[in-house]
């Protein structure tokens, strides 16, 4: 399936999830994330926007467990990762997504990265919004985990050489 089609299907599917069902699914996803948080020290998250899985509870959990927490910041046509200690320090950045400010770390520092997506398949392929920001750093991250609703699963996504496969996808 072409990426554009997969993206459209996944975005529509997550948009159709009722608020009540979404809340229950996000709770299940957060529980799955906690198991991974327990096993890692340097963890990169994303700040959810629109109909993405809201992972704020998992971010707070990691901060409370004294993990090193990193969030992305758009830097030209790539992302950089900056350590955060408090989500109230974030400022609106590219695409009005809250971003951290500070000195970026080398992506290879990250043990685990939770990645947003618009769709995914059983082979660990994902679609984002089509700008390639995440693909620009994922190759340097040791363990990459997509976060999604199961409704975003599609048959098979056509991939290109620059697309980076996820190690797994947490979904509910």
N, C-alpha and C positions, 0 to 999 in steps of 0.2 A: 504494500500500500504506500502510495506517495506520502511524503511527510506532511504536505499541506492538508491532505484529506484526513490523515490520522490526527493532526492537530485540531482540525475543525470538529471531528467526532468527539475527541476527548474533552475539549472545552465545552461543547454543548452538553455532554453527558454529566460533567461535574456541576454545571449550572442548573441542571434539572433536579438535583438532589434537594429534598426538602430540608428546611432548617433543623427540624427535629432529628431526621435521619443523619444529617451532616454532623450534628453534635455527638451522636452516639458513635459514628464512624471515627471521628477525630479522637475521641476518648480511647478507642481500640488502637488506633495508630500511635497515639502518645505512649500507650503501654508497651507496644512493640519497640518504640524508639528508646524507652527507658532501659530495656535489656541491653541495647547496644551502648548506650551512654555509660552503663556500669563498667563496660570493658575497654573504654577509651579515655584518653586524657585531653587530647587536642582535637576539638570537634567544631566543624564549620556547619552552620545552619543557614537558612534563608529567612528573610522577613516576608511572610505571606501577604499577597495582594489579591484582590478580586475574589474569585472562587477557588483559589488554591487551598490545600489543606492547611488549616491554622495550626501551626506547630509552636506557638508562643509558650504554651504550658511546658513543652519539652525543653525549650530554651531556658525558662526559669528554673526548671528542675536541674539542668546541667550547671547553671550558675550556683544554685544552692548546694550542689554536690562538689563545689570548688573545682570544676573542670575548667580548662582553658577553652573559652567560647569565642568563636570567630564569626563574623558576618561579612558578606561581600559588599564591595563598593565598586561601581563602574569606574574604570580608568581607561579612557579612550575606547578601544574596541575589545577590551578584555575586562576581567574582574581582578581585583586584588582582595585579599582577606586581612581583616583587621580585628585584633582581639578587643572584646567588649567585656565590661564588668557590670554594666547597668543599661537596660534598654531605654531608659529615659534620656540617655546621652545622644541618641540617634537624631539625625536631622534629615529632612526630606532631600533626596538626591535624584539621580537619574530616574525618569519615569515616575517620579513622586514616591519612590520606595524609600522608606527610612534607611539611612546608611550611617555606618560608624565613621569616625574621624580619628586619624592617628597614623602610626607607622605600619605599613603592610608587612606581613610575615611571608616567608618563602612557602609556597603551597605544599612543598614536600614535608613541612612541619606537621601537617594535618594528618591525624590517624584515621579520621572518619569524616565524611562530608555528606550531609543530607541535601538532596538536590530536588528542586521543584520540577514539575513536568506538566505537559499538557496531555500527553498520551504515552503509553508504553506497551511493549509486547513481551512475550514469554522469554525472549532471548536477551533481555536486558537493554534493548534499544529504547530510546526515549525521544520525544520531541519536546522542545521548549517553545519559545515564541519566535524562533527563527533568526535571531541575531548572532548566535554562536558564542555568547559570553561565557556560558558554563563550559562548553567544549574547549575553550581557550585555556582553562586551568585543570580540567578533570584528569588529563593525562599525567599530571604531577601528583595526584592524590592517591594514596594507597588503597583506601576502601570507600567506594562511592555507592550510596544508597538513595534510590529514588523514593519519593513520598507521594502517594496518590490515593485516589478512591478507586476501588476495583472497577467501577463503571468506566474508567479511562483506559482500560485494557483493550487493545485492538489486536487483530490477527497477526500481522507481521509488518514492520515498518522498513521501508527501503532505506538503506544507509549509504553514506558517502565515506570516503577515506578519512575525513576529519572528525567524524562522529565517534564519540567515546562511549563504549558500552558500560552500563552500570553493573556492579557486582550483584545487586539484588534490588527489589522494589518492595517497600513496606506498603501494604494497602489493606483496606477493610471495606 
